[in-house]
Amino acid sequence: MADRNGSIEDFDKAVRIDPTNADVYYKIGLAKNGLQNFKGAVAAYTIAIKINPNDADFYINRAIALQNLRDHKSAITDYTKGLEIHPGFAVVYYNRQQPKRKSLIIKEPLTTITRR
């Protein structure tokens, strides 16, 4: 835990040097997610997305944090956006089904995942 807190402190210094570096906010989000500070993680990923809205990892990791906050609808939206950017990210199709089941808003069959 101390390593993650120390990482956040270092990332905060990096943000002061270059507040337009989306990757730093992304890494802050990862560290906060690891500390189970899901609201803080969502906030950091949101800033990363504002700076660079074309990185699928930002949306996917924010979706994970949102899912941990039980905001299933927003998680599904972010998983879907991540898939629009990177449609070959197979595990995300599986991840997206979890909040759909939990929120009971499945509108498509679970056959989205097929075995070949």
Secondary structure, DSSP 8 states (H G I E B T S, - for coil): -HHHHHHHHHHHHHHHH-TT-HHHHHHHHHHHHHTT-HHHHHHHHHHHHHH-TT-HHHHHHHHHHHHHTT-HHHHHHHHHHHHHH-TT-HHHHHHHHHHHHHHT---S-GGGS---
